């Protein structure tokens, strides 16, 4: 490879990573818009997963095809147990807790909390496997959490205890998705990333639909047409399409550069929150965002586990 062309797919990879990150970030905006029509988290996530299920089943089929004479290995009982477990933690719980938390906090704060995910993966690696956290990583984590607390403190002063509940739910969502990332490595190697995402997300879709059937009367499915259209947009443009974009970006520019490009996500959420939702934009949000992005960049730059998959939103 010549010095003049160090990476032939750099431009397309960066574009895909950027568009994928922005599309993922749009999820919170759509959820907040849908809440304006009186729907609750259980019903809203049911509609999102109902529309997403056929897309991820198709992805599973496509990833399981025989290509170039190579047939993916059949799933063993252990594989299925792993897929179900990862579907519960990485997509069902992470998604539902996130949707629920968005009832109480702004889209900007939600995105900043979720962006702490690499720091949670780092802590889980220390707790579960004894991986050392360096002093620089510890300082970087402190910077990130200081940024979130800065924005949270401002929001709590305006919304009271509801902000604490919402932030706690979203942080629990981030922990659930971090557990998925920590335990998904073996299955990713065996099944492939797209096949695993398709299977695990399909499991989560079924669980979210079943949750609605158990917890709500079927009459609750009668919602405003705007909620249905927003959910369809959420399932396609802000869920399925970003999965493909991020995976294709990783193939072109690698997971490290893709993750760094993902830093555009929190900024795009703030911009969309201000322009579409009318959320406040002030120095507290700017300072908190700078702290979070700076801390997470240092964590991912200096030895944190690489986060390959950004589909747990």
C-alpha positions as CSV (number, residue, x, y, z in Angstrom):
1,X,0.0,0.0,0.0
2,X,1.5,3.3,-1.1
3,X,2.1,6.3,1.2
4,X,-0.1,8.4,-1.1
5,X,-3.0,6.1,-0.4
6,X,-2.6,4.9,3.2
7,X,-6.2,3.7,3.4
8,X,-8.3,3.2,0.2
9,X,-11.6,3.1,2.1
10,X,-10.9,5.8,4.7
11,X,-13.4,8.4,3.3
12,X,-16.2,5.9,2.9
13,X,-15.5,4.3,6.2
14,X,-15.5,7.6,8.1
15,X,-18.7,8.6,6.3
16,X,-20.5,5.4,7.3
17,X,-19.3,5.6,10.9
18,X,-20.5,9.2,11.1
19,X,-23.9,8.5,9.6
20,X,-24.3,5.4,11.8
21,X,-23.5,7.4,14.9
22,X,-25.9,10.2,14.0
23,X,-28.6,7.7,13.1
24,X,-28.2,5.9,16.4
25,X,-28.4,9.2,18.3
26,X,-31.7,10.0,16.6
27,X,-33.3,7.2,18.5
28,X,-33.6,9.4,21.7
29,X,-35.1,12.2,19.7
30,X,-37.8,10.0,18.2
31,X,-38.6,8.5,21.6
32,X,-39.0,11.9,23.2
33,X,-41.2,13.0,20.3
34,X,-43.4,9.9,20.7
35,X,-43.8,10.5,24.4
36,X,-45.6,13.7,23.5
37,X,-48.6,11.6,22.3
38,X,-49.2,10.0,25.7
39,X,-47.6,6.5,25.1
40,X,-45.6,4.7,27.7
41,X,-42.3,2.9,27.5
42,X,-43.7,-0.6,27.4
43,X,-46.0,0.2,24.4
44,X,-43.4,2.3,22.6
45,X,-40.6,-0.3,22.7
46,X,-43.1,-2.9,21.6
47,X,-43.8,-1.0,18.4
48,X,-40.1,-0.4,17.8
49,X,-39.3,-4.1,18.2
50,X,-42.3,-5.2,16.2
51,X,-41.2,-3.3,13.2
52,X,-37.5,-4.2,13.7
53,X,-38.1,-8.0,14.1
54,X,-38.5,-8.7,10.3
55,X,-35.4,-6.7,9.5
56,X,-33.2,-8.5,12.0
57,X,-34.6,-11.9,11.0
58,X,-33.7,-11.1,7.4
59,X,-30.2,-10.0,8.6
60,X,-29.9,-13.4,10.4
61,X,-30.8,-15.3,7.3
62,X,-28.4,-13.3,5.1
63,X,-25.5,-13.8,7.6
64,X,-26.3,-17.5,7.8
65,X,-26.1,-18.2,4.1
66,X,-23.4,-20.3,2.4
67,X,-20.9,-18.0,0.7
68,X,-17.8,-18.9,-1.2
69,X,-18.3,-22.5,-0.3
70,X,-18.3,-21.7,3.4
71,X,-21.3,-22.6,5.5
72,X,-21.5,-21.0,9.0
73,X,-21.5,-23.6,11.8
74,X,-24.9,-24.6,13.1
75,X,-25.9,-23.3,16.5
76,X,-25.3,-25.7,19.4
77,X,-27.4,-25.7,22.6
78,X,-24.6,-23.6,24.3
79,X,-24.7,-21.2,21.4
80,X,-28.5,-20.7,21.8
81,X,-28.1,-20.2,25.5
82,X,-25.5,-17.6,24.8
83,X,-27.6,-15.8,22.2
84,X,-30.6,-15.7,24.5
85,X,-28.5,-14.4,27.4
86,X,-26.9,-11.7,25.2
87,X,-30.3,-10.8,23.7
88,X,-31.7,-10.3,27.2
89,X,-28.8,-8.1,28.5
90,X,-27.6,-6.4,25.4
91,X,-30.8,-5.6,23.6
92,X,-33.9,-6.3,25.7
93,X,-32.9,-4.8,29.1
94,X,-30.6,-2.2,27.7
95,X,-33.3,-0.9,25.3
96,X,-36.2,-1.0,27.7
97,X,-34.3,0.7,30.5
98,X,-33.2,3.3,28.1
99,X,-36.7,4.0,26.8
100,X,-38.0,4.1,30.3
101,X,-35.3,6.5,31.5
102,X,-36.1,8.9,28.6
103,X,-39.5,9.5,30.1
104,X,-37.7,11.5,32.8
105,X,-34.5,13.1,31.4
106,X,-33.4,15.0,28.3
107,X,-32.1,13.3,25.2
108,X,-28.7,15.1,25.7
109,X,-28.2,13.7,29.2
110,X,-29.3,10.2,28.1
111,X,-26.7,10.2,25.3
112,X,-23.9,11.4,27.6
113,X,-24.7,8.6,30.1
114,X,-24.8,5.9,27.4
115,X,-21.5,7.2,26.1
116,X,-19.9,6.1,29.4
117,X,-20.1,2.6,28.1
118,X,-16.4,2.0,27.5
119,X,-15.6,3.0,31.1
120,X,-18.2,0.5,32.4
121,X,-16.6,-2.2,30.2
122,X,-13.2,-1.3,31.8
123,X,-14.6,-1.7,35.3
124,X,-16.2,-5.0,34.5
125,X,-13.0,-6.2,33.0
126,X,-11.3,-5.4,36.3
127,X,-14.0,-7.0,38.5
128,X,-14.5,-10.1,36.4
129,X,-11.0,-10.8,35.0
130,X,-8.7,-8.8,37.2
131,X,-7.5,-6.6,34.3
132,X,-5.5,-3.6,35.6
133,X,-6.8,-0.1,35.3
134,X,-4.0,2.3,34.8
135,X,-3.8,5.6,36.6
136,X,-4.4,7.5,33.3
137,X,-7.5,5.4,32.7
138,X,-8.8,6.1,36.2
139,X,-8.3,9.8,35.8
140,X,-10.0,9.7,32.4
141,X,-13.0,7.9,33.9
142,X,-13.2,10.5,36.6
143,X,-13.2,13.3,34.0
144,X,-16.1,11.5,32.1
145,X,-18.2,11.0,35.2
146,X,-17.6,14.6,36.3
147,X,-19.0,15.7,33.0
148,X,-22.2,13.6,33.4
149,X,-22.6,14.8,37.0
150,X,-22.3,18.4,35.8
151,X,-25.1,18.1,33.3
152,X,-27.2,15.9,35.7
153,X,-26.9,18.4,38.5
154,X,-28.2,21.1,36.3
155,X,-31.1,19.0,35.1
156,X,-31.9,17.7,38.6
157,X,-32.3,21.3,39.7
158,X,-35.0,21.8,37.1
159,X,-36.8,18.4,37.2
160,X,-36.2,17.2,40.8
161,X,-36.1,13.6,41.8
162,X,-37.5,12.4,38.4
163,X,-34.1,13.3,36.9
164,X,-32.4,10.9,39.4
165,X,-34.7,8.1,38.4
166,X,-34.2,8.7,34.7
167,X,-30.5,8.9,35.0
168,X,-30.4,5.7,37.1
169,X,-32.4,3.8,34.5
170,X,-30.3,4.9,31.6
171,X,-27.1,4.1,33.6
172,X,-28.5,0.7,34.3
173,X,-29.1,0.4,30.5
174,X,-25.5,1.2,29.9
175,X,-24.4,-1.5,32.5
176,X,-26.6,-4.1,30.8
177,X,-25.1,-3.3,27.4
178,X,-21.6,-3.4,28.8
179,X,-22.3,-6.9,30.2
180,X,-23.2,-7.9,26.6
181,X,-20.0,-6.5,25.3
182,X,-17.9,-8.3,27.9
183,X,-19.4,-11.7,27.3
184,X,-20.1,-11.5,23.5
185,X,-16.5,-12.0,22.4
186,X,-16.5,-15.8,22.1
187,X,-19.8,-15.9,20.3
188,X,-18.8,-13.1,17.9
189,X,-15.7,-15.2,16.9
190,X,-17.9,-18.3,16.4
191,X,-21.0,-16.9,14.8
192,X,-19.8,-13.6,13.3
193,X,-20.9,-10.2,14.3
194,X,-23.8,-9.7,11.9
195,X,-25.3,-13.2,12.7
196,X,-25.0,-12.6,16.4
197,X,-26.6,-9.2,16.2
198,X,-29.4,-10.5,14.1
199,X,-30.1,-13.5,16.4
200,X,-29.7,-11.6,19.7
201,X,-31.8,-8.7,18.6
202,X,-34.5,-11.0,17.3
203,X,-34.6,-12.6,20.8
204,X,-35.0,-9.1,22.3
205,X,-37.8,-8.2,19.9
206,X,-39.8,-11.2,20.9
207,X,-39.3,-10.4,24.6
208,X,-40.4,-6.8,24.2
209,X,-43.5,-7.9,22.3
210,X,-44.2,-10.6,24.9
211,X,-43.7,-8.0,27.7
212,X,-46.4,-5.8,26.2
213,X,-48.8,-8.7,25.9
214,X,-48.3,-9.7,29.6
215,X,-48.3,-6.2,31.1
216,X,-50.8,-4.3,29.0
217,X,-54.3,-5.0,27.6
218,X,-54.3,-5.3,23.8
219,X,-56.4,-2.2,23.6
220,X,-53.2,-0.3,24.7
221,X,-51.9,-0.9,21.2
222,X,-54.4,1.6,19.9
223,X,-52.1,4.7,19.8
224,X,-51.9,7.8,17.8
225,X,-50.8,7.3,14.1
226,X,-47.8,9.5,14.8
227,X,-46.5,7.0,17.3
228,X,-46.7,4.2,14.8
229,X,-44.8,6.2,12.1
230,X,-42.2,7.4,14.6
231,X,-41.7,3.8,15.8
232,X,-41.3,2.6,12.2
233,X,-38.7,5.3,11.6
234,X,-37.0,4.3,14.9
235,X,-36.9,0.6,14.0
236,X,-35.5,1.3,10.5
237,X,-33.4,4.5,10.3
238,X,-32.3,4.6,13.9
239,X,-31.9,0.9,14.7
240,X,-31.4,-1.4,11.7
241,X,-29.6,0.9,9.3
242,X,-27.0,2.1,11.8
243,X,-26.1,-1.5,12.6
244,X,-25.2,-2.1,9.0
245,X,-23.4,1.2,8.6
246,X,-21.2,0.7,11.7
247,X,-20.4,-2.9,10.7
248,X,-19.4,-1.8,7.2
249,X,-17.3,1.1,8.7
250,X,-15.5,-1.4,11.0
251,X,-14.7,-3.5,7.9
252,X,-13.2,-0.5,6.2
253,X,-11.4,1.5,8.9
254,X,-11.3,-0.8,11.9
255,X,-13.0,-0.8,15.3
256,X,-10.8,1.8,16.9
257,X,-11.3,4.6,14.4
258,X,-15.0,3.7,14.1
259,X,-15.4,4.1,17.9
260,X,-13.6,7.4,17.8
261,X,-15.8,8.7,15.0
262,X,-18.7,7.7,17.2
263,X,-17.9,10.7,19.4
264,X,-20.0,12.7,16.9
265,X,-23.1,10.9,18.5
266,X,-23.5,12.9,21.7
267,X,-22.9,16.2,19.8
268,X,-25.5,15.3,17.2
269,X,-28.0,14.4,19.9
270,X,-27.5,17.8,21.6
271,X,-28.0,19.6,18.3
272,X,-31.1,17.6,17.4
273,X,-32.4,18.0,20.9
274,X,-32.1,21.8,20.7
275,X,-33.5,22.1,17.1
276,X,-36.2,19.5,17.2
277,X,-37.2,19.1,20.9
278,X,-36.4,22.6,22.1
279,X,-34.2,21.4,24.8
280,X,-31.9,24.0,26.5
281,X,-28.4,24.6,25.3
282,X,-26.1,26.3,27.8
283,X,-22.6,26.3,29.1
284,X,-23.3,23.5,31.5
285,X,-24.1,21.1,28.7
286,X,-21.1,22.3,26.6
287,X,-18.7,21.8,29.6
288,X,-20.2,18.4,30.5
289,X,-20.0,17.2,26.9
290,X,-16.4,18.2,26.6
291,X,-15.5,16.4,29.8
292,X,-17.3,13.2,28.8
293,X,-15.9,13.1,25.3
294,X,-12.4,13.9,26.6
295,X,-12.5,11.2,29.3
296,X,-14.0,8.5,27.0
297,X,-11.4,9.3,24.3
298,X,-8.6,8.8,26.8
299,X,-10.1,5.6,28.1
300,X,-10.5,4.1,24.6
301,X,-7.2,5.5,23.3
302,X,-5.1,4.0,26.1
303,X,-5.8,0.4,26.6
304,X,-9.6,0.0,27.1
305,X,-11.2,-3.0,25.5
306,X,-12.3,-2.1,22.0
307,X,-16.0,-1.6,21.6
308,X,-17.0,-3.1,18.3
309,X,-20.7,-2.9,18.4
310,X,-22.8,0.2,19.0
311,X,-26.3,-1.4,18.6
312,X,-27.4,-1.5,22.2
313,X,-29.2,1.9,22.0
